[in-house]
Amino acid sequence: MRGLIALGLAALALAAGPVAARADGPVVATREGRLAGVAGDKGVSLFLGVPFAQPPVRDRRWRPPGQVTAWSGDRAADKPGPACLQTPRGWNDKDAARSSEDCLYLDVATPRLDPAAGLPVMVWIHGGANHAGSGDGVVRSSLARQGVVVVSVQYRLGVFGFLSHPGLTAEGGGASGNYALMDLVAALTWVHENIAAFGGDPGNVTLFGHSAGGQDVGLLMLAPGARGLFARGILQSGTPGFGFPPRSLAQNEAIGAELARRVGAPAEEASAAAGLAALRGASGQALLAAAKNLPAPIDDKSFIWTQAVVDGAVLPRSPAALLSDPASPLAPMIVGSSAREIALFDDDPARARTWVKTLDGETAKTLTALYGLDRSGLQAADPVDGTTAVRVATDRMFRCPGDAVAAIRTAAGARVWRYQLEVPSSGEAAVRHGSELRYVFDGLEGAPMQAYWLNFARTGDPNGPGLPTWPGYGAEGRYLAFTEKGPVARDGLLGGAACARLKRP
C-alpha cells in the first residue's frame, strides 16, 4: 500500500518553517507552502480546507491520492473544504449540498502555535456508513482548548472511495478498491510531515472515529501502509468488520462491473476496459444515481460500503486474520459502543427472529433461546439495552464485534480498554448511536469521556487523576460502563452469551 501512495506522495523538499502571526490571523509554513488561518475561540488557531492530496477528479478518479502541488505566497485556510460527493439522506442534507469529488482537505485546530510545543495530536475520522457525512465543525469543538492539536480529515465516499473493477485492478498491479483508506493514509502522512509546525508531536498521534469512522480507524490499525503514522486508536461504535464477513476483490470487482453496466457500458464489456472508460466518463451525479441498490454479498445492502474489502494491497488479508497476526503492531486501543445503537429491525422481534434463522443451525437455536425469540409477542424492554430487536441489532453490529476485537487484540498482547455508554446525551430520551459525540467533543456533563480520551491521547492510557479507574479488558472481559451514576467497571457485557456465538470483528 505504501508503494501505491508513494506514486503521489513523495515528500517535497520545502521544509516546514516557523509560525508567523499577522493582524488578520495566524500563518504557518508547511512543506507545500504557507497557510493563512483564522482565530478560533479562547486562543485556538484554525486552519481550514487544507489540501493533503490532489483533487481525485477526471483521470485521477479511482487512483491513489497524488501529491499536492506546492504554492507560493499565503494560501487562505479560512473555510472548510467541500464534503466528499454524496447523496442527500435527510441527516446529511447540508453535507450533500456542498459535496464535491474535489474533497481531499483537512482542518486543524491548535491551542499553541509553537513548533517546539510537542502537543498530543488527535486525528478525527467522521462516520456516515462510508457513503455520507463530513468532518466539518469538529475543530471548533472544545477539544483543542484542552491542550491537544485536533485534525479532522476527509476521504472519498461510496463508489468513489471503495470501488473495484477489473480494469482498475490491472492499473493497480493486481489490486483495486479501498481508495478511501489510501486517502486516510495520505492525510496521516501529511500530519506526520507537517503537524510539528502547528505545535503537534508527530510521534504522538491518536486516531479516533465514530461509526464508519471507527471502522476506518480499526482498518488503519491493521493496514501495513499506515504503520508508523500514529500511536494508538479509539473505535467509537465501529469495528474493522462491523460483524459482516469481508468481501473479496473478485466480489468487489463484480460490483464495479455492474456499476459500469448501469452507466452505459454494454453488458459484455462492463468488466473490460470499455467498462472502466464508461465509469470514468460518467458524471459524479450519474454515478451516485447508478449506485443505488447495487448488489453486494451482504445481507443488508444499506451497509454495502462498511463491508471490509480484502483487496490484497491496502488490506492483504481479512480483518480477523490481521487482528490475530502476531506481526501486526499492538497499538493501544479503546473500543466501545452505546447500549442501544440501532433499530435495525424496526423494533420488530419477528424481523430479528428472521435474521437469526439465517445463521447456522446451532447458532440460530442458541440465539433464539437467549433472546427469547421463541416466545410470542413483544418482549419487555431492558432498562439498559432496550427492546429485544434493538438488543439483537446492537449485539450483531456493535457489541459482539467490539468484544471480538478486544478479545483478539488482548490475546495478542495489546492493551485494550472497552466501554459501553448507557447515558443519553442532553435532550435525548434514550442512549443511541452517536450519543457519545457531545461527551467527547464538548465535554458534556454526564459522562467524562472527553477526560478519558484526552488522557489516552497524552499517555496511551485513559486513566488519570480524579477519574474512576478504567481497567483493561483482560481475560475477564472488563469494561467501563458510563452510567447515570458515573463510570462503573464491570465484567462481561450484557451481550456476552450471544457474543460467544457472534464472533466476527
N, C-alpha and C positions, 0 to 999 in steps of 0.2 A: 504493500500500500504506500509506503514512504516513497518508493520509486515512482509511483503514479503521481503523487503530489509533487515530487521533485521536477516533473515536467513543467510545472508552472509556478513553483515557489522557491526558486533559487534566491538565496539572500542577496540583497543589494549591498553594494559597498558603502553606501552612505550610512555612517554610524549615527545612532541616536544621540542627540545633543541635549544641552541643558534646557531647563524650563525658562520661559520668559513671561513676564506679566505686562499687560497693557491696560490702559484705562478702560477699554471696551471688552476686556475678557482675557482669560489665560491663553498662552500659546505653548505648545510642546513640539519639539523636533523629534520626529520618528525616523526610521530608516528610509521611508518613502518620501518624506517631506514634512513641512511644518503644518500643524493643525491649530486653528484658532477656535477655541471652545467658548463656553458661556459659564457664568457664575450660577451655581445652584443654591440651595438653601444651606444656611449655617456653615458657610465656608467650604462647601463641597464644590469642586470644579467639574463640569460636564463636557464631554467631547462626544458629539452625536453624529451618527451617519458616517462613521469612519470606514473606508473601504479596506477589506482584507484580502480580496481576490478580484480578478477581472469580472465584469458582468457576464454571467453564463448565458448569453443570448446568441441567436443566429447560429453560426457554425461552432460556437462553444457550448451549445445546448448538449447535455449529456456527455460532457468531458470533464476531466479533473480540473479543479479550480486553478486558474492561471495567476501569475504574479501581477501585482498592481504596478502600473507604470508610475515611476517617480514624478513628482511635480515640483515646480519652483514657486517661491512666494508662499503666502499663507493660504491654506485651504480652509474654507469655512466648515466648522464642525459644530454647528449650532442647531441643526434639525435632524431628527432621526431619519434614516433611510426608509424606503418603502418596505412593507411586508412582502414576503415571497408570495408569488401568484397562487391564488386560492379561490374557491367557490364560496359565496356567502351561505352561511348555515344558521343565521339568527344570532348566535352568541358572538360570531366573528365578523359581523357585517362591516364594522368600521375598518378592520384589517383588510377585508376583501376589497373594500372600496379604494384603498390606497396601495393595493398589491401590484407587483410587477415581477417579471422574470429577472430584472436587474435589481437584486436584493441582497447581495453579499456584503453586508455592512454590520458593524458592531457599535455599541455605545459603551463609554467608560465614565465612571464616576470615581473621583478620588478626593479624600479629605486632606491630602497633603502633597502638594506639587514639589516634591523634593526627590531627585533621583537617588539620594542616599538613604531614603526613609525605610526601604525594605519592608513595606506593609504586606500582610497577607492578601492574596488575590482570590476572589470568588467569581467564577465564570458561570453564568446562568444560561440554561438551555430550555426554551419555552416548550410547553405542551401543545396539544391540539391534534392528537391521533396521527401525527406526522403528515397531515394534509391541510392544516389550518393553524391560525394563531400567529403571534409575533412576540418579539422580546421588548416591544415598546413600553416605556414607562418604568421599567424595573430600576433603572439607575437613579430615578427620582425618589425612590423609597428611602426609608430611614436607615437602611443597612450601611451605606457608605459612611454615615455620620458616626458609626461605631468603631471607626479606625481600620477599615478594610477598603481595598480597591475593588469595585464591582464592575464586571464586564458582562454585557448581555449580547448574545450573538444570534445571527440569523442563519438559516440553512434552507436549501431548496426543498420544497414540499411535494408530496404526492408523486405524480408521474414524473415530475421534473427532478425529483431527488432520489427516487428509488427504482426507476425503471431499468429493466434489462432487455436486450434484444440480440439476436444472433449477430447482426451487423455491428452492434456496439461491442459485443464480446470479441469479435475479430479485431476491431480497432484497439481494444484494451489488452490485447495479448493473451486472451483466454478468460477474461473476467469482465463483467459489467454490472451496473447497479450500484447502490449504496453511495451515490454521488453526494447525498446529504451528509453522510458520515465523513466523506472526504472534505466537504466544506467545513465541518466542525474541526477536523484536524488542521485545516488551513488557518482557521481562526485561532486555534491554540498555538500554532506556530507563530502567528503574528503576536500573540500575547507573550510568548517566550522571548521573542526578539525585541519587543518594544515596551513592555509594561514597566520596566525599571524607570523609564523616562517619566512615568506617571506616578512614581512613588511606590510601585509594587515590587514584590520579590518574585522573580520568575521561577525560583526554586520552591515556592510555597503557594501553589495554585490548587484550589479546591473546585471541582466541578459539582454543580448541583442543578437539578431539573425536576420538573413535575410531569406526571403522566407520560406521554410520549417522550418528553424531555428527560424524564427519569430513565426511561428505556434507553435513550441515546447515551446518557451518562454510563449506564451499565455496559452498553456495547463498546463504548470508547475505552472502558476499563479492560476490555478483552481484546481490542483491536491491536495487532502488532505495530501498525503505523503510528499509533498515538502514544507509544511508550516514551517516557522521559519528558512529556509535555505537561504533566500535572502530578500532584502528590496523593490525592485522595478523592473520593466521590460520595455524593449524597443522592440517593434514589428515592424521590418522593412519589409515591403512588405509581410506580413504574419499575419494571424489571427487564432484563435483556430480552426475554421472550414473551412476557405477558401471559405465560401459561399455554401458548399456542405451539404446535410443532413448527420447526423452522421450515422455510421454503428453499428449495434447491435453485441453483442457477437455471437449470432447464425449465423448471416451473415458472420462474420469473421471466425467462425469455418468451415463454408462451403467452404471458400477459402482454408483453411488448408487441408480439406479432398480432395479437387480437386488436390492440390499440391502433396499430398501423392499418389493419383492415378497416377499422371504423373511420379513419380519416382519409380513406380513398384508395389505399393500395389494393390491387387485385388479390384475392384470397390466395392464389397460388404463388404470389410474390411477396406476401406480407412478412415472411421470415427472411427474405433476401435483401440485397442492397436497395432494391426499389422500395421495400417497406421502410427502411431507415430513412431514405430520402423523403418519403411521404411524411414521416414523423417530424423531420427537421424542417420540412416546408410548411407544415401546418402552423397556424397562429396559436398563441398560448390559450386564447379563449376556446378555440376549436378543440384543443387537447383536453381542456377541462371538461367540456361538454361530452367528448367521446369517452372520457374516463369513468363516467357514471356507471355504476353497477358492473364494472369489469369482473370477469370470473377469476376466482383465485382458490387455491387449495386450503380454504379456511372456512369454518362453519358459520362465521358471521362476517359478511363482506364489508361491513362498515369499519372493520379493523384491518382492512387489506394492507395498509401501509405500516401497521405495527406488527406484522408477522416478519420476524427477522429473516433476512435473505443471506444464505451462505453462498457468497459469490466466488469464493476461492482466493480472493486477494484481500479486500478490506476485512472480511470475516472468513478466514480459511476453513473453519470448522463450525459446528453448531455451538450456540451459547453454552449448552450443558457440557460439551466436551472441553471448551476453553475454560470454563469455570473450574473444572476439576483437574486441569493440566497443571502439574507441579511447576512447569516452566513459566506459567503466567505470573506476572507481577502481583504480589499480595498487598496491594494498596489498601489502607484502611477504608472502611465503608460504613455508612449509615443507610439502612433500608427500612421503609415502613409505609404505612397507608392509613387511611381513615377507617373507622369501624364500619361505616356504611358508605361504600364507594359508588355503586352504580345500580340502577334499576334495570339491569339488562333484560330481565324477563317481565318487566312492567308489573312487578308485584303479583305475578300470577304463578302460584305454585304448580299449576298444570304445565305451564311452559318450562318451568325449572325441571319438572319431572321428565318432560320430553327430552330435554338436553341430557339429563343424567342417563337416560336409557340408551343414548348413543355411545356410551362408554363401554368398555369390555365388561363381560358378564359379572364377574366377581366384584369389580369396582362399582358397577351400577347397583348391584344388590346391596353392597355395604353402604353406599351414599344414600340410597333410597331410605334405608332404615335410620341412618344417622340424622338426616334432615326431617324425618317424619313424613316423607313424601308418599308413603304407603297408606297414609290416613287421609280421609276425605275432608274437604273444607279448608278454609284459611287457617293457618297456624297462628297462634298468639305471637305478637311481635316481641322480640327480646329487647330489653331496655337499652342495650348497647348496640347489638348487631342489627336490630330492626326485624323486618319480616323474613320468613323463610326464603322467599325468592331473592331478596336483596342479599341475604347471607350467602346463598349458593353462588350468586354472581360475584360477590366480593371475594369469596374464597377462591373461585375459579380463576379470576384475572389478577388479583392483588395479594390477598393474604397468603395463599398457598405458594404462588410463585416467589413471593418475598421470603417465605420460610425456606423454600428450596435453595434460593441464592445464599441466604445467611448460613444454612447448614453446610452447603458445599464449600463455601469460602472459609468457614471456620475450620472444617476438617482439613483444608489445605494449609492452614496456619495463619490465615489473615485475621486481623482484628475487625470485628463486626459488631455494630450496635443496631438493635431492632427497636421499632416503635409502633404504637398504634394511637392515633388521635381519636379521642372519644368526646371532645368538647366542640360544639358548634361554634363557628365564628359569630361575631356580633351581627344580629339581625337574622340569623338562620334558625329555623325551627329544630333542625337536627343536623348532626355532622354529615358531611357529604364529600364528594370528590372536589378537591380544591379548597377545603376548609382551612388547610394549614397555610395557605399563601399569605394571608394577612398577618398571621402569627409570625411567620418567617420574615416578611419584608417590612412590616410596620411595627413589630414588637408589641402587638396587641396583647392586652392583659387577658389572662385565662389559661394560657399555655406558654411557658417560657422557651418556646422553640428557637426564637432568634438567639437567645443567650447560649443555648447548647450548640447551635450551628456556628456561631462565632468562635466559641472555644475550639470546636473541631477544626475550623479553618486556621486558627492560630497555631494549634499544637498537635492536631491529629487525634485528639481525644475530646469528646464533648463535655466531659466533667470539668467542673471548676468551682471556685468559692461561691457559697450562697445558693447552690443548686442541689436538689436531691440527687443522690448517687445513681448514675445510669450504668448498670453492669453490662459487660459484654455478653454477646449471645451465648457463647459457651456450649457445653454438652447438654445443659438443661433447657436450652432454647429461651433464655431470659430476654425480656423486652421491657421497655418503659411505656406504660400507659399514661397518656395525658388525659386525666380525668377532671371532673368538675371540682374535685377536692385537691387537685395538684398532681404532679407526676408521681406515679407509683410503680415500683419494679415488681414484675411478676414472672412466673414460669409458664411457658407454653400458651400461645394464643388460643382463643376460643375455637378457632377452626382447626386445631391441631389434629384431631382424629380424622377429619376429612382430608387434611393435607398429607396424611400418610399415604393416601391413595392418589392425590393430585400433586405429583412431584416435579412437574416441568417448571423450569425457571422462566 
